[in-house]
Amino acid sequence: MIKRAPIIALIGSDGSGKTTTGSALLEWMRRDRPVAFCHLGKQTGSVGRLIARLPFVGKRADRRITQTTDKTRSSGRTKLLPALIMFLFSMRRVRRFRRMLKLHRQGLVVLTDRYPQIAIPSGLDGPAMTFSADNSRIVQALAILERGLYAWMASYEPDLVIRLNVDVATAAARKPDHNMKSLSRKIADVPRLSFGNAPILDLDSTEPFETMILKAEAAIADVLRHHDSVALESKSSC
């Protein structure tokens, strides 16, 4: 049986350079093999920033959403409407993950922007809701279902996780339209993220871009060489 193609996950907060890094790595990886690129985020931040730009009510609505999110994260209590919205956004990630698996089963190497995790509940790329006995039964059921979906996604461990670390000042300069409190929390989450037994390459995204890319390419090349070696041995033994 031929070993499945590798999944390479690129993770980091907003402002860490994921988009630029991912584009460069994708171009390099596609020089000698087909590679699928999959964005596995919920993009709640993008929706929030669109709301904030609405005339008259945008900023107030954005503040209200941020306050509700912070309150939910600190207390674990979630009302039904916010819970339904959180669950719908999580289902958006599940749909993207299923599409990624379909491509992966076709034998494609996969490079992802973001990756679901369960190491930090309510953390970056983790379940939005936490279970609380103070919530209604419907909200409790949604929280349990969401956790189960994330556990299922996290069971597919990447073959390599490239973790982009950045300081708050640099990220804020790159993303001045982002909520600074939310951005700071995400930056603090990144070094704490784990993905089962997946190997992790930590990179400092404030160092020269060429240096960072070379480190990432070297780590990916090792994973691809190992896969190609195992695949060749499997074909030879048939």
N, C-alpha and C positions, 0 to 999 in steps of 0.2 A: 504494500500500500504506500503510495507516494505521500510524503508529508505535505500538508496544506501550505499554501503560499503565506508569506508573513503578513502580519498586520503591524504597521508602524503608526503609533499614536503621537501626535504633537499636541502638547497641552501647555497652558499658561494663561495668565489673566489677560484682560484687555490691555493693550499697550505694551505687551511683551514681545511683539513682533511675529506673532503666529502667521499672519497672512503673508508677510514678506518672506519669512523663512520657509513656509509651506510651498509657496510658488517656486522658490529657488530649488528646493529639494525635489519637488515633483518634476521639474524640467530635467534635473540631473538623473533621476531614477528612470525616466522614460527613454533615456538614450539607448538602453539595451533590453528593455522588456516592457510589456503593457502594465500600466499602473492605474488604479482607480483612486480618485481623490474624493473623500466624503466628509462633509461638514456634519458633525454630530451634536451641535449645540441646539438649544431650544430657541435662542435669539430673543429671549425676553427683554434683554437690555436694548436691543434695536427697536423693539416695539415701544418700550418706555421712552426712548429718546424721540421717537416720532410723536408720541403723545405730548411730550414736553414742548415740542415746537408748534403745537396748535395755538392759534391766536386766542387771547383772553384767558382761556381756562387751562391751557397746557401745563404751565409751571405748577399751578395749584394741584392739578390732577396727578402730576408726576410726584410731587411731595407726598400726596395722600397715599399713593401706591408704595412709595419707599417706606413711609411710616408703618403701613400695614404689614409689609414684608418684614421689617425689623421687629415689630411686635410679635409676629408669628414665630420668627426665628428664636427670640429670647424666651417666650413663654410656652411655645408649643401649641397654644390655643389658636384655632383657625375657624372662622365662620364659613358657612356653606358656600357662598358665592366665591370668595377668594380661593377656597379649596377646589372648587370646580375649575376655576381658571388655571390654577397651578397644575391640576391633573391634565387638563387639555394641552398645556405646553409640554408636559412630560410625554404625553402620547405623541406629540410632534416629534420628539426625540426618538421614541420607539419606532415610529414609521421610518425615520431616516436610518436607524440602526438596522432594521429589517432589509432595507434597500442595500445597505452596505454588505450584509451577510449574503445577499443574493449574488452580488458581484464577486464576493470572495469565494463562494462555492463554484463560480465559473472558472476558478483558478487564477484570478487576478491578484497581484500584490496590491495591498490597500494602504494608502496614506490617509490618516484622518486628522481633521482639525477638531480638537477636543475629544474626550472619551468618557462615557458614563462611569461613575465610581460610587461605592457605598462605604468607603472608609470614613468619610466625614458627612454625616447626615446634614442636610440643609447647607452643605458647603458647595464649592465650585463643582459643577457637573454632577452633583449628587441629588438625591430625592429632595423635593422642595418641602414636603411635609414631614413632621415628626409625630409619632403616635402620642396622644394625650387622652386620658380618661375624662378630661373636662370637655372634650369635643363631642359633638353629636355622633350617633351611631353611623350616620352616612359618611361624615368626615373621617371617622375612625376607619371605616371600611375603605375609603379612598386612599388613606395613608398606607394601610396595609397592602392594598393592591399596587400602589405606586412603588413601595419598597420591594415588592416581589418582582416587578418589572425591571427595576434597576439591578436587583440581584441576578436576574436572568441575563441581562446585558453584560454585567461585570464578570459573569462566568466565562465569557469569551475573552481570555487574557491576551493582550497584545504581545507580540514577539519582542517589541522594543517600545519603550516610552521615552520620548524626548521632552524633558521638562524645562521650559523656559522660565527663568527667574528674573525678576526686574524689581527695582526699587520704586517707591511711590512717586518720587519726584519725576523720574524718567517717564513712567507710565502716564502721569498726569499731563506732562508736556506733550506727549504723543496723542492723548485722548482728552483734550480740555473740555469736551462736551459731556463727559461721563460724570456720574455722581461720585464724588471723592470718597464718601464713606463706604459705598458699595465697592469701589475700586480697591480701596485699602484692604477690605476684608478678603477680597478675592486673591490679592497678592499674598496675604498672610496664609491663605489656604494652600497655595501651590506646593510649598515644600513639604506639606503634611500629607499630600495625596499619595496613595499607593494603589496598585492594581494587581492584587494577588501576588504571584511570584514573578511577575513581569520584570525584566531588567530595566533600570531607569538610568538614563543619561541626563545629568544636570548640566545646564548651560546658563551662563550669565549673558543675558541679552543686551547688556550695556557694553560688552567688549566689542572689538571690531567685528563687523558682520562677516568678513571673509574668514576670520579665525573661527568664529562660531560655526559657520557652515562646514568648514573642513572637518571639525570635530564630529558634527552630525553625520556627514557623509561617510566618515571612517566607521562609525558605529553601525550605520545602515549597511555598509558594504560587508561587514562581518556577518550580519544576520543573513544577507542574501547569499553570500558564499556558502554558509552552512546549509541553507535550504537547498541550493543547487547541488551541493555535495551529497546530501541525503537523497535527493530526488534521483541523481545519477546512479547511486548504489542500488536504489529500489528497482530501477529499470534494468540494471545489469543482472539482478538476482532473479528476474522474471523468466 
